[in-house]
């Protein structure tokens, strides 16, 4: 196999994965049920419909519109409105995907049934679970859903995104904004370091005496050198990053007084963006798909559950080796999973394709950088296929960063069109 380089990845990333596989007549009545209408679930539904117009596909999604976590940091920073990152399901229904807007309250992975909150029970031949994440609230003493109304996480795009935006607009010039970063693994985007950068862009113009402190559970992060370079170039002295080993991990909060404590240091910010630890959404853990670990083990070639055959797990809820919990990853996983399901329906052999991810980060409205990855299945897990030249180089010019920002916006337009267009 030829070596996959950053250049080859960028050329291939925008291309639609083609499938020239015939589905047998005997399988045309097969029923596929999908929980979750985000980057994993909606992508899979559209992919299956493109390659088999007669397949029975039911997508179960509680909300009538999907607000993307990618680009939600731009809403927090006042660059565009929430409606710009919100998408309806009309095109999926037009493609004869049965889209049910209801709460999925329980799944039985053995029977492949989904019980809805209104009592309806739906049964399928293949069940795909792509429900995203839930929070581990007790990871930080004092934090809770109620506390999040004072100290928002904004890690599920929507009302919390707007709440954090309003708080930033209301904070005084010279105020302190604290962002807490949870332990890995966590969903990204919306990345906390991009969030700090774009908020700094707003504060630099509107409240230039203000400061941002990032309290991090970890001692390093992806694209750290590029972020540090951008902060020095664009926001000198405005953003301070404190690693976990230097009293960066948030241990306790008091929502009533807006106090944040790391155990050694205490902060009383004007705005506190507290992001808790994460795990697979409760519907997956209640069904035992995580086997008590918090995330769901999958066959890395097909994303079929390790525990239940005919059940698949995509996106943030899955243990996908070295693949990050990103929207691009979920979209890519959905296409590999779709190929596996269609091959099983047709009783044909299946060989997994190249797994890919690209993650763009904005440090300013026209200043972005990226990391690109290819993955292979090795030793029964998903591993990086190459290590070098994965990121935008340090020292890149403003024009190079502007072009990366254009690429990021193009990527977003293409992936959301792939799902909802």
Secondary structure, DSSP 8 states (H G I E B T S, - for coil): -----HHHHHHHHTS---------GGGTT-EEEEE--STTHHHHHHHHHHH-TT-EEEEE-SSSEEE-STTHHHHHTTSS-GGGGEEESHHHHHTT-EEE-S-EEEEETTTTEEEETTS-EEE-SEEEE---EEEEGGGSBT--TTGGGTS----SSSHHHHHHHHHHHHS-TT-EEEEEE--SS---SS-HHHHHHHHHHHHHHH-TT-EEEEEESSS--TTHHHHHHHHHHHSTTTEEEE-GGGTTS--EEETTTTEEE-SS-EE--SEEEE--EEEE-HHHHHTTTTTTSSSEEB-TTT-BBSSSTTEEE-GGGEE-TT--S-HHHHHHHHHHHHHHHHHHHTT-------EEEEEEEEEETTEEEEEEEEEEEETTEEEES--SS-B--TT--HHHHHHHHHHHHHHHHHHHHHHH-
